[in-house]
């Protein structure tokens, strides 16, 4: 996640007053996308889930 300005090729969503952007072709591959926020420690922060196939993670 990064702060950005909307571009012509972005899909734009506004949820609870927060604007989210995602490049349209990536959105088509990853949808549906869910963004949750947890303010509890440990591990507080954003959690993003989607149908985007991953190849694995490192460490």
Beta strands, then each sheet from edge to edge (+ up, - down):
strand 1: 10-15
strand 2: 18-23
strand 3: 34-38
strand 4: 45-49
sheet 1: 1+ 2-
sheet 2: 3+ 4-
end
